[in-house]
Amino acid sequence: MAVSESDDEGSDRARGKWRAKKKQRPFWQELPILIVIAAVIAALTVSFVGRPYVIPSESMEPTLHGCSGCTGDRIYVQKLSYYWGDPVPGDVVVFVGPPSWNTRYQSIRSDNAVVRGVQNFFSFFGLVPPDENDLVKRVIATGGQTVQCCDDQGRILVNGKPLDEPYVKSDFAWVSGQQNATYPSGRVFGPVKVPDGNVWVMGDNRNHSADSRAHVSDELQGTVPLDNIRGKAVFKIWPPGRIGPVRAQDPQQN
């Protein structure tokens, strides 16, 4: 018996409806898949693009706000810039403190093994801070440059040239001709030649920042290896009244 054209069309429509019904899944079945996809994207973003950090101290005032018991700035730190180049003077960077910088650091992880495992798991996806001594400072000098303080006006010198640092609003008092080499009660340090592959960093709030100056006696003379740098601070994302870019200002361009 011959099959009519209308019968063929009816069969095609029936098969199409069957396929459509077969492809549709309940939302509760799709939800785990969506969660896994979102988690993978979050992990890749944290690992290769960037992540937020919280400012815990006042060492970068007024550029970045932070203090004990207050709502510190939340900043976004991106990693992409340093895949194709190294930090330059004026960049605000987040880095892991070298060994001699970690004497007062206490782990933020729980003593309970199960809770600690959960914290480490969520840290991988950027939902919990990493368990490391992350610090934020401004790059002042890079590998091969010589940094010291001070000239007769109290300015920091890099390769013998004074820096222009408009971001510094608070510093130790300077008396011309007074040479006091004790930190933190004084300001004089160096000269220090920054090794290749390292940077010299300082906080914008100079009299409240334990930065490279506080570690000149260690094996790295206070410098920070590039491998320790987690990324470049580019934006303040919280609180609302502080939202805005974190500007890199090269102090050597004067």
N, C-alpha and C positions, 0 to 999 in steps of 0.2 A: 504494500500500500504506500502510495506517495505521501510525503510529508509536505504540508503547505508552508508557504513563507511565513504566515502568521504564527504557525506552530513553532517555527525556529525562533522567531522574535520573542515569543512567550517563554521559551526555554532559556534564552540568553538573559532575559530579565530575572527569571527565577534564580539562575546561577549567580547573577550579580548581587541580588539581595542576600543570598546565602553567604557569599564571600564577605559582604559588608558586615553581616551579623557575626561572622567568625572572627573578623579582625578587631572588632570592638571589645575592649576589656573593661571591667569595672574599675573605678578610680582607685579603690583600695588595693587592687592588684598592680596598678601602675605606680602607686606612690613609692614603694621601696626602690623601684628602678630610678625614679626621679631623685630620690634622696641620695642614692649612690652616685648618680651623675653630678649632682650639686656638690657632693663631698669631694669628688675627684677634681672638679673645676676649682674648688676652694683650695685644695692642697697644692695644685699646680700653681695657682696664683700666689699663694704664700711662699712657695719654694722658689719661684722664678721671676715674679713680677714685683711684689712688694706686700707690705702688711702694716697695720696700725701699731703704734706704740704709745705708751702713756709717759708723760714727763713727770718724774717723781721728785725733782728738786728744783732749787732756784738758780742753778749754776748757769743757765742760759737766759736769765732775765735781761732785758725786757722782751727779747726775741721770742722766747718760749717760757710759758708760765708753769710753775710747779712749786709745791711746798708740802710739808707734812700736814696731813689732815685736810687739805683743800682739794678742789677739783682741778687737777692738772690738765694741761693741754693734751688732747689726743692728736697725734700727728700721723700722716701717712708717709711711709718711707719706701721709696721705689728703688729697685735693684737694676733696672734696665740700663741706666746711664753708665754704670761701671762694667757692663759687659764689653763695651767698645772703647772705654777710656778709663783713666784713673781719676781719683778725686783731685780737684784743683783748689788753690787757696781761695777761701771764702765759702766753700761748700759746708753746709751743716750736715754732719754725718752721724749715724748710729753705728756703734762698734762694740765688740766684745772686749772688755778690759783685759790686757795682758796679765800674766800671773801675778805680778807685784801689785796690780791694781785691785786684786780680788780679796785682799786680806779681811775686809769687813763684810764681804758679801755673804748672805745667808740664803740657802736654797728656798725657793717658794713652793717646793713640792711637799706633799704630806709625808709623814713618817709611815703611814699605813701603806703597805705594798699595793693593795688593791686600788686605793684612791690614787696613789701615785701613778699607777699604770693607766688609769682613766685620764688623769691630767696629761700625761705624756701623749696619749692617743689623741685627745682633743687639741693639744698643742700642734700636732702635725697638720691639722686642718685650720690652724689660725684662730681657734676659739679660746685658747688658753695661752698666756705669754710663755715664751721659751724659758727654760730654767738655766739662765746664764746672766752674767753681769753686763747687761747692755747699758751703754752710756751714750750721751749725745753731746757733741762739742763741735766747734768750728775749726776747719783746717786752716792753719796759719802758714805752714811751710811744708814743702814736699821733698822727696828724695833728692839729695845732692845740694840742697840749700842749707845755709848756716843761719841760725836764728839766735838772737840774744836780746837782752834788755839791760840797759836802756841808753838812749841818747840823752843830751842835756835837757830835753823837754819831757823825758820819761816815756818816750815812744819805743815800741819794739822795733828791732832792726832785722831785716832779712837780707842776707848778702850785703850788709852795710847800709842798706837804704831803709829809712823810717817808714812805718806803715800808717795808712790812713784808715782808722777804725771807727766809723760813726756809730756802729752798733754797740760799742762799749759805753755804758752809762755810769758804771760804778767800778772804781778801781782803787787800789791802795794809794794813799797820798804820796806825791812825789816832791822831793826837795832836791833841787839841782845841786849836784856835787856830792850828795849823800850816797855812799855806796854800802848798802846793807844787803848782803847776799843770803839772808835767812828767809825762807818761805815757810809759812804764809805771812809772817810779820813784815816782810819786805817784798821788793819787786824784782830785784836783780837776779839774773840767771844767765848761764851760757858764757861764751858761745858754744852752741851744740850744732854739729853738722849732722843733718838728718840722713840716715843710711838710705840707699836706694831701696825702693820697695816699702818704705815707711812714710809716715806723715807726723808732723808736730801739731797737736790740737790744744785748743784753749776754750774755756767757757766765756761767753760774753759778759757775764757777771764776775769780773776778775777777782774781786776779794771774797767770793763765795764759791770758788770752783777748784776742786782738787783735780787738776788736769796734768798735762805733760810736765809742767813746772814742779809738781809735787813728786815726780818719779825720776828726776834726772840722775839719781844715783843707782838706778837699776841697770840691768844688762842691756836694755835698749835705750838708755839715756832719756827715758820719758816718751819716746816715740811709739807709734802704733803701727804694726804691720798692716799692709793693705789686705791681707787675707782675713784680718779680724773685722773688716768693715762690712756691715750688713746692708748698707744702702744710704741713699741721700734723702734727707727730710725735705719734702716739697710742699706739704700743705697741712694746715691745722684744720682738723675736721670736727673738733668739739672743744669747748662748749660753743653754743651758737654765737655768743658775742665775740668770740675769738677766731671764728672761721676766716681763713684767708691763706695766701701763699707764704711759705717760708723762703725768704729771699737769700740767695747766695750773693755776697758782696766781696769782691776781690780786694783785700786790703793792700795788695802790692801794686795796684793800679792807681797811683797818685800823681 
